[in-house]
Amino acid sequence: MRAATPILCVLLPLGLPAVAQGQSLLTPKPPATTPAPPPAAAPAPAPVAGVLAIRAERVGRGRTVLAGARWRVRGSLTPYVPGQQVTVRFLRGSRKLGVKRVTLLPSTGNTGAFVVGFRTTRPGPVVVRASHPATPELATAVARPTSVDVLPLRVRAGAKGLAVRMLQQRLARLGYVVGRRGRFDARTGRAVLAFRKVTGMARTSAADRAVLSRLARGRGAFRVRFPRHGRHVEADISRQVVALIGAGGKVERILPTSSGAPSTPTILGSFRIYRKDFGTNALGMVHAAYFIRGYALHGFRSVPTYGASHGCLRVPIGDALSLFRWVRHGTRVDTYR
């Protein structure tokens, strides 16, 4: 047992370097460095709100043109951004008549502009709508719609439908007394005759291209000679028409008349209604309203386009009752050439 002890003392020192060597092999490496993430990109700017507007050009008063005539729509979009487009739609009810896409061009200031032309041969109202679709630079923009009335080139007596309604609407706005809506009846024919008299045309009831062209341009208004006379009647002997003028000088009705013949002319001046006789008298005068002595406004079976009476102001029998009811005792009647 004493011999074994030195051996152990020798073995223990020999084992120590091996343990130290093993510990140096297991020492952990420092962790790898993680690169910092790149900074977040700035958000794209929001689209700018734009203002889009349109208007019709090369149209008459009341935005009216004849069928087949070319007219155009001018528009603007603010602010102007290069490359932006606008879509223009031409509609009649739910029916699409045409679509045009146009690129904006720089205009005055910070505004872009465009012009598109249009033409249709079919009468009727045309509604124009314009819009700009959203882009990264500009938001969606929609213009307030506008409309244009396309009148027919002619309307024949006895016709029915849209063309007649458009003719009647234009005449009625000026004060001419039209007949049954949508029918070119005798009263509508008399309205055309009165219009032709006022505009100095041949005295017929034909609603031809010349009549429609003048209506499209806003012609045919009766010029009141005495706007300060309040509610009164004016008889223009040279044009052979009678006009009923309301308060403020507004023309309410225009009727064809036949004044006195050259041998028995209508008296000229300013008078007042002093007597009214309802019905038909022995002379064939219907619903007579007298303004001086035996001179009266009345209906009669014959109302030629020229002066043919004994001095009275004849109107068609179909218009006599409404005229009789419109005038009152004391209503002023002005007659002149």
C-alpha positions in Angstrom: 0.0 0.0 0.0 2.8 2.5 0.6 4.2 1.9 -2.9 0.9 3.0 -4.6 0.8 6.4 -3.1 3.6 8.0 -5.3 2.0 6.8 -8.4 -1.2 8.7 -7.7 0.7 11.8 -6.9 2.3 11.6 -10.3 -0.9 11.0 -12.2 -2.8 14.0 -10.8 -0.5 16.6 -12.1 -0.4 15.0 -15.5 -4.2 15.3 -15.9 -4.4 19.1 -15.2 -3.2 20.4 -18.6 -5.7 18.2 -20.4 -8.6 19.8 -18.6 -7.4 23.4 -19.3 -6.9 22.5 -22.9 -10.5 21.3 -23.2 -11.9 24.4 -21.5 -10.1 26.7 -24.1 -11.7 24.8 -27.0 -15.3 25.4 -25.6 -15.1 29.2 -25.1 -18.2 30.8 -27.0 -17.6 33.3 -29.9 -19.1 36.8 -29.6 -22.6 37.1 -31.4 -22.6 38.5 -35.0 -23.7 42.2 -35.4 -27.3 42.7 -37.0 -27.4 45.7 -39.4 -29.9 48.4 -38.6 -33.1 48.5 -40.9 -33.2 51.3 -43.5 -35.5 54.3 -42.7 -39.1 54.1 -43.8 -40.0 55.8 -47.1 -42.0 59.0 -46.9 -45.8 58.5 -47.8 -46.8 59.7 -51.3 -48.7 63.0 -51.2 -52.5 62.7 -51.3 -54.3 63.6 -54.6 -55.3 67.3 -54.9 -59.0 68.1 -55.2 -59.8 69.7 -58.5 -62.6 71.9 -59.8 -64.1 71.0 -63.2 -66.5 73.2 -65.1 -68.1 73.1 -68.6 -70.2 75.4 -70.8 -71.9 75.1 -74.2 -70.7 77.4 -77.0 -72.0 78.3 -80.5 -75.5 77.9 -79.3 -78.4 80.4 -79.4 -80.3 82.0 -76.5 -81.5 79.3 -74.1 -78.7 77.0 -75.4 -80.6 76.0 -78.6 -79.2 74.8 -81.9 -80.7 73.5 -85.1 -80.4 69.8 -85.9 -77.2 69.1 -87.8 -75.5 72.2 -86.6 -72.1 71.7 -84.9 -71.6 73.2 -81.5 -69.0 72.6 -78.8 -68.3 72.3 -75.1 -65.5 74.2 -73.4 -64.2 73.1 -70.1 -61.6 73.9 -67.4 -60.0 72.0 -64.6 -58.1 73.7 -61.7 -55.4 73.1 -60.8 -53.6 72.1 -64.1 -51.5 69.0 -64.0 -49.9 67.8 -67.2 -51.3 64.6 -68.7 -54.7 64.7 -67.0 -57.8 63.6 -69.1 -61.4 64.5 -69.0 -64.3 62.3 -70.3 -67.2 64.2 -71.8 -70.5 62.3 -72.3 -73.5 63.4 -74.5 -76.8 61.9 -73.3 -80.5 62.0 -74.2 -82.3 60.5 -71.2 -80.5 57.2 -70.5 -79.3 56.9 -74.1 -75.6 57.7 -74.8 -75.2 59.8 -77.9 -71.4 60.1 -77.7 -68.3 59.9 -75.5 -65.1 61.9 -76.0 -61.9 61.7 -74.0 -59.6 64.7 -74.2 -56.3 65.6 -72.6 -56.1 69.0 -70.8 -53.9 71.7 -72.2 -52.4 74.5 -70.1 -54.5 77.7 -70.0 -54.4 80.9 -68.0 -53.0 80.8 -64.5 -53.1 77.4 -62.9 -55.9 76.0 -65.0 -56.1 73.4 -67.7 -58.6 73.7 -70.6 -60.3 71.6 -73.3 -62.7 72.0 -76.2 -64.8 69.2 -77.8 -67.3 69.5 -80.7 -70.6 67.7 -81.2 -73.4 67.4 -83.7 -76.6 65.4 -84.0 -79.3 65.4 -86.6 -82.0 64.2 -84.3 -84.0 66.9 -82.4 -84.4 66.8 -78.7 -82.6 67.8 -75.5 -78.9 66.8 -75.1 -77.4 66.6 -71.6 -73.6 67.1 -71.3 -71.7 65.6 -68.4 -67.9 65.7 -67.8 -65.7 64.0 -65.3 -62.1 63.5 -64.4 -61.1 60.1 -63.0 -58.8 60.0 -59.9 -55.1 59.9 -60.5 -52.1 60.0 -58.1 -52.0 63.7 -58.7 -55.7 64.8 -58.8 -58.8 63.4 -57.1 -62.0 62.6 -59.0 -63.8 65.7 -60.3 -67.3 66.0 -61.7 -68.6 69.1 -63.5 -72.1 70.4 -63.1 -74.0 69.1 -66.2 -75.3 71.4 -68.9 -77.9 70.9 -71.6 -78.6 72.0 -75.2 -81.9 71.8 -77.0 -81.6 70.6 -80.6 -84.5 71.9 -82.7 -85.9 70.2 -85.8 -85.3 71.8 -89.2 -89.0 72.0 -89.9 -92.3 70.9 -88.4 -95.3 70.2 -90.7 -98.9 71.1 -89.9 -100.7 68.2 -88.4 -97.5 66.6 -87.0 -97.3 65.1 -83.5 -94.6 64.3 -81.1 -91.3 65.7 -79.8 -90.5 68.1 -82.7 -93.9 69.8 -82.2 -93.4 70.1 -78.5 -90.0 71.8 -78.9 -91.6 74.2 -81.4 -94.4 75.0 -79.0 -92.1 75.4 -76.0 -90.0 78.0 -77.9 -93.0 79.9 -79.1 -94.8 79.8 -75.7 -91.7 81.2 -73.9 -92.0 84.3 -76.1 -95.7 84.7 -75.4 -97.2 83.1 -78.5 -100.4 81.1 -77.8 -99.9 77.5 -78.8 -102.4 74.7 -79.0 -102.6 71.2 -77.7 -99.3 69.9 -76.4 -97.4 67.9 -79.0 -99.9 68.5 -81.9 -99.4 71.0 -84.7 -103.1 72.1 -84.6 -104.8 75.3 -85.8 -103.8 77.3 -82.7 -100.2 76.3 -83.0 -100.4 77.4 -86.7 -101.7 80.8 -85.6 -98.8 81.1 -83.1 -96.4 80.5 -86.0 -98.2 83.1 -88.1 -98.0 85.7 -85.3 -94.3 84.9 -84.9 -93.7 85.4 -88.6 -95.6 88.7 -88.4 -93.4 90.0 -85.5 -90.2 89.0 -87.2 -91.2 90.5 -90.6 -91.4 87.2 -92.5 -94.0 86.1 -95.0 -97.4 85.8 -93.3 -98.0 82.1 -93.4 -98.2 79.4 -90.7 -95.3 77.3 -92.1 -92.8 76.3 -89.4 -89.9 75.9 -91.9 -86.2 76.2 -91.4 -86.3 80.0 -91.4 -88.7 80.0 -88.5 -86.8 77.3 -86.5 -83.5 79.1 -87.1 -84.8 82.3 -85.7 -86.3 80.5 -82.7 -82.9 78.9 -82.1 -81.3 82.3 -82.1 -83.8 83.7 -79.6 -85.6 86.0 -82.2 -89.3 86.9 -82.2 -89.7 88.7 -78.9 -92.5 91.4 -79.0 -91.1 94.8 -78.2 -93.4 96.6 -75.8 -93.9 100.2 -76.8 -95.4 101.4 -73.5 -93.9 99.4 -70.6 -95.1 102.0 -68.1 -98.7 101.5 -68.9 -99.0 98.6 -66.5 -101.4 95.8 -67.5 -102.6 96.8 -71.0 -103.2 95.8 -74.6 -100.9 96.8 -77.5 -102.1 96.6 -81.1 -99.2 96.9 -83.6 -101.1 97.8 -86.8 -98.0 97.5 -89.0 -97.3 94.0 -87.9 -101.0 93.0 -87.5 -100.6 91.5 -84.0 -102.2 92.1 -80.6 -100.1 91.7 -77.4 -101.4 91.4 -73.9 -98.9 93.0 -71.5 -98.9 92.2 -67.9 -97.6 94.2 -64.9 -94.0 95.2 -65.2 -94.1 95.2 -69.0 -94.0 91.5 -69.4 -95.5 90.0 -72.6 -98.1 87.4 -71.6 -99.8 86.6 -75.0 -99.3 87.5 -78.6 -102.2 87.0 -81.1 -102.6 87.6 -84.8 -105.1 90.2 -85.7 -106.8 91.9 -88.6 -107.2 95.7 -88.1 -109.2 98.1 -90.1 -109.1 98.1 -93.9 -107.4 101.1 -95.7 -110.8 102.6 -96.2 -111.9 102.1 -92.6 -108.7 102.2 -90.6 -108.4 101.4 -86.9 -108.2 104.6 -84.8 -104.7 105.2 -83.3 -104.1 106.3 -79.8 -104.5 105.2 -76.2 -107.9 104.2 -74.9 -109.6 102.2 -72.2 -112.1 99.3 -72.3 -115.5 100.7 -71.4 -117.9 98.0 -72.4 -117.9 94.2 -72.7 -120.5 92.1 -74.5 -120.3 88.3 -74.0 -121.5 86.1 -76.9 -122.0 86.8 -80.6 -123.9 89.9 -81.7 -125.9 90.4 -84.9 -122.8 91.5 -86.8 -120.9 88.3 -86.0 -118.7 89.9 -83.4 -117.8 87.3 -80.8 -117.1 88.4 -77.2 -116.6 92.1 -78.0 -114.6 94.5 -75.7 -115.1 98.1 -76.8 -112.3 100.6 -76.3 -113.8 103.7 -78.1 -117.2 104.2 -79.7 -117.9 101.2 -81.9 -114.2 100.0 -82.1 -113.7 96.8 -80.3 -111.5 93.8 -79.7 -113.5 90.7 -80.8 -113.5 87.4 -82.4 -114.6 87.0 -86.0 -114.9 84.1 -88.4 -112.5 85.8 -90.9 -109.1 87.1 -89.8 -106.9 87.6 -92.8 -103.3 88.5 -92.5 -103.9 92.1 -93.5 -106.3 94.8 -92.4 -109.8 94.0 -93.5 -112.2 95.1 -90.7 -114.4 98.2 -90.4 -111.9 99.5 -87.8 -112.1 96.9 -85.1 -109.3 94.5 -84.0 -110.4 91.0 -85.1 -108.8 87.9 -83.5 -109.6 84.3 -84.3 -112.7 83.0 -82.6 -110.6 80.3 -80.9 -108.8 83.1 -79.0 -111.7 85.4 -78.4 -112.9 84.1 -75.1 -109.5 84.1 -73.4 -108.9 87.7 -74.6 -112.4 88.7 -73.4 -111.6 87.3 -70.0 -108.2 88.9 -69.8 -109.3 92.5 -70.4 -111.3 94.4 -67.7 -113.3 97.5 -67.6 -110.6 100.3 -67.6 -107.9 98.2 -69.2 -105.8 100.4 -71.5 -105.6 99.7 -75.2 -102.7 101.3 -77.2 -102.9 101.2 -81.0 -100.1 102.3 -83.1 -98.1 101.7 -86.3 
